[in-house]
Amino acid sequence: MIRTIVTALFLVVAVAAVGNAQPYLLYINEFMADNDSVIVDPGGDYDDWLEIYNGGSQALNLEGMYLTDDFGEPTQWEFPDVTIEPGGFLLVWCDEDQGDPGIHTNFKLSRDGEEIGFYDTDGSTIIDTITFGSQQTDISYGRETDGSPAWIFFSESTPGYSNGQQTDPPPLYLNEFMASNESIVTDPQGEYEDWIEIYNSADSAINLEGMHLTDDFGEPLQWTFPDVTIDPYGYLMVWCDNDEGDEGIHTNFKLSDDGEEIGFYGAAGGIIDTITFGTQGTDVSYGREHDGQFPWIFFEDPTPGGPNSPTGVDENADGLPSEFKLGDNYPNPFNAATTISFDLPYECYVNLTVFNILGQEIAVLEDGYHDAGFFKTTWNADDSPSGVYFYRLKTDGFDDIRKMILLK
């Protein structure tokens, strides 16, 4: 993937403690002061964010440390009980919404330029600071490589991942879960426990060792996956029963049927997938309508360890869609490639085309007859510039258009 780097044209001051006596190898590593379409917080909002990087060899707990956007008020906002692993990252949402799930400050960032201070628990010892100038929409500003002194603009930001190279989250999804399981499926011990299903949308196996699950966005590294692999287009059942000693994959937390949150994080703390949910019914699961896709729906006939196909909603008795549908592309916004899903209730001629904002045809992804079923296709946009694009599905009696954003 190609990342465009724009060198800063204004003076930046990024200062650790005097005499290079920084108490920890913690850094303000990257931030975005005008996030319009790059990444959503756990509540689904596009908010300002900053990323903290732990460059040390030990896990560090940030509880009691401080962040501020005013050097005159160093104790403006205090970190909760949250830990960063060695070489790991923590996303902090700067949106004044402290009641939301996740880590949220009581201040926002200014795209006109200001300052960010990171202070130790005494409220005066500097861990890291930066003073910055005017910022652009959906462009982040960060260290050229993690923890390095040089700051640059990133037109392809890397929230929760290394600045040294572009690293996309793995194509893994929280696909379905059940927070009140009384009679649907048992774990290897024969017990009806809460469960989460992970889906691998890639055409190659993925090992999850070192990745994390949590039911508390404030503790993203709450539970760590052992050495376990998901096959291509496969599923993994994770039992949320606080019985880690049992046979199988068991977390150190349970799910609440009153509603809470589930976070899926990479080994270094970057976000892979999250969901915040409300009250759940007994023996009713909540999952993606189709594997890896939006929206989320309730399943009265859960599908643990298998494809998500909502019985009696948009599927016939023979397992085929009951209506045409063009799905949202994922990821969106995206860089280089994105996946588009569509459903066909019967065999028909299909035309799926990508065009730009001027209405010019860019790519033809499908053009021919298809059997009935659920389908996915990928648009590789390596040769196309950043911008807004549209994709259109035309079949016998069906015509739908969706928007997508390419960011390089």
Beta strands, then each sheet from edge to edge (+ up, - down):
strand 1: 5-6
strand 2: 13-15
strand 3: 26-32
strand 4: 48-54
strand 5: 60-61
strand 6: 66-68
strand 7: 77-78
strand 8: 83-84
strand 9: 89-94
strand 10: 115-119
strand 11: 126-131
strand 12: 140-143
strand 13: 151-154
strand 14: 172-178
strand 15: 194-200
strand 16: 206-207
strand 17: 212-214
strand 18: 223-224
strand 19: 229-230
strand 20: 235-240
strand 21: 261-265
strand 22: 271-276
strand 23: 285-288
strand 24: 296-299
strand 25: 325-326
strand 26: 337-344
strand 27: 348-356
strand 28: 361-370
strand 29: 373-380
strand 30: 387-395
strand 31: 398-406
sheet 1: 1+ 13- 12+ 3- 4+ 9-
sheet 2: 2+ 11- 10+ 6- 7+
sheet 3: 5+ 8-
sheet 4: 20+ 15- 14+ 23- 24+
sheet 5: 16+ 19-
sheet 6: 18+ 17- 21+ 22-
sheet 7: 25+ 26- 29+
sheet 8: 28+ 27- 30+ 31-
end
